[in-house]
Amino acid sequence: MAQSFDVIIIGAGIMGCSTAFQLARRGVKVAVFEKGYYGNGSTGRSSAIIRQHYSNELTARMALHSLEMFQNFDDAVGGDCGYEKTGFLALASAKDRGGLEANVALQKKVGIRTDIISADDLRELMPTLAAADLVSAAYEPDGGYADPNLTVTAFANAARRHGATFFLDTEVTGIRFDGGRVAGISTRADTFSTPIVLNSAGPWGAQVAKMAGVTVPINSCRVQVTFFRRPPQYAAPHPVVVDFVHATYFRSETGGLTLAGLVDPEEANAVVNPDDFNEQLDADFVLEVGEPLVQRFPLIEQSRNTGGYAALYAVTPDWHPLVDELIPGSGFFISAGFSGHGFKLGPAAGVMIADMLTGTSDPLFDRSLFRATRYAENQPVVGQYEYSIAG
Ligand SMILES: Cc1cc2nc3c(=O)[nH]c(=O)nc-3n(C[C@H](O)[C@H](O)[C@H](O)COP(=O)(O)OP(=O)(O)OC[C@H]3O[C@@H](n4cnc5c(N)ncnc54)[C@H](O)[C@@H]3O)c2cc1C
């Protein structure tokens, strides 16, 4: 007889593992199927920046809830997530000043520690920054980054301690329905029974939805990250910076490195096959990100580039995820499309998704902003900037 579970999750990224942890601790019999290993998709390649700078109350509250879990990770989950508190700076030009200030006001309202800072404060916080052109900056003292592989593995281990089962190296190849309701899943070798399937397949989210005959607007998009080794006298960690003026972000990495990437809506156009794309760094990318970076962080000119890689964002039309029952009443759910900013939301998203799957009457977060029907209703999620990643 097929093995049976209350819930089957497809994908062991941050979403699948955080959700498995929240379900298992509530006593739900949950299994996670992963075609590779924990963090095989976006999660394992994430820059893993932790910031609360968001334009919507929901995302800001999720970022704050998640931050509190990252800060108390051993108590909240168990183990180490590698949280490094370096502080976070958002830098804006005149065009984005209103958006930046509105975001900070919203964040303060929900209890986030953040402020608009003066040019003098900025120089004091990060003397190595070139800031003469800046009209506005926001600072979060609790911002920083985590280790995405430690984090996802810790969530998986915690889920397992509470009774979750993981099938690694096991690709889900089909979703079975009976009378319009989910009946189970198939792998190449076996079948498993369940009334609830969660598609947490990140950049493969559209592929998995298709197994249930549903089309979702999630594109798998190639993005790149590169590293610079700073001169030894500047080896101390520096704050995370999102520079809306130059459409770049950068943060410290262990070993005196700076990790850098783009904050560029155009990245949504780099649609690739998630099973067959070039994972190597393009030579031009070092210049594409290096040139604006030098203008903001001049010591990069004396730094050595140490390579990088390409990875995948799961991008939706409004750069926000789908968290919903995809076929109403069927037991087929989705939590995918976190569009390049899901790592920091992962701990809270696990609570949101577990509340959805267990039908809690009093959920911690109202997930209606992420409903799957919003595009058809012409009500996408909107933010304060053209850079939807900060929405
Ligand atoms: C370069 C880069 C930088 C980023 N920087 C940040 C950042 O600074 N801050 C931030 O908050 N976010 C960041 N993100 C985004 C964040 O990493 C993602 O939003 C998040 O990791 C998505 O997690 P997920 O669990 O939804 O997807 P994934 O981690 O992609 O997990 C999906 C899993 O599903 C598995 N899978 C797929 N199909 C199947 C199948 N048929 N059967 C079994 N398993 C399957 C895959 O193998 C994969 O492991 C970044 C992402 C990238 C790529």
The ligand as an ORCA input file, in Angstrom:
! r2SCAN-3c Opt
* xyz 0 1
  C      21.544     35.012     -6.480
  C      20.373     35.172     -5.562
  C      20.404     36.151     -4.583
  C      19.325     36.305     -3.722
  N      19.420     37.209     -2.711
  C      18.435     37.305     -1.790
  C      18.583     38.161     -0.678
  O      19.620     38.838     -0.524
  N      17.585     38.197      0.258
  C      16.443     37.473      0.093
  O      15.555     37.580      0.945
  N      16.272     36.646     -0.953
  C      17.238     36.539     -1.901
  N      17.105     35.708     -2.955
  C      15.821     35.019     -3.171
  C      15.648     33.834     -2.283
  O      16.848     33.093     -2.243
  C      14.474     32.996     -2.835
  O      13.309     33.814     -2.913
  C      14.176     31.809     -1.923
  O      15.344     31.082     -1.649
  C      13.130     30.919     -2.614
  O      12.987     29.748     -1.859
  P      12.006     28.599     -2.353
  O      11.988     27.600     -1.275
  O      10.726     29.219     -2.804
  O      12.678     28.032     -3.697
  P      13.980     27.130     -3.921
  O      15.038     27.401     -2.943
  O      14.340     27.271     -5.366
  O      13.470     25.657     -3.656
  C      12.699     24.920     -4.578
  C      13.144     23.481     -4.493
  O      12.229     22.669     -5.230
  C      12.961     21.572     -5.745
  N      12.161     20.969     -6.809
  C      11.762     21.544     -7.957
  N      11.001     20.708     -8.689
  C      10.911     19.562     -7.971
  C      10.257     18.316     -8.201
  N       9.547     18.081     -9.300
  N      10.382     17.345     -7.262
  C      11.112     17.561     -6.143
  N      11.747     18.726     -5.880
  C      11.647     19.719     -6.784
  C      14.257     22.222     -6.209
  O      15.284     21.273     -6.359
  C      14.517     23.238     -5.109
  O      15.390     22.742     -4.115
  C      18.170     35.486     -3.842
  C      18.144     34.496     -4.819
  C      19.231     34.326     -5.671
  C      19.201     33.238     -6.705
*
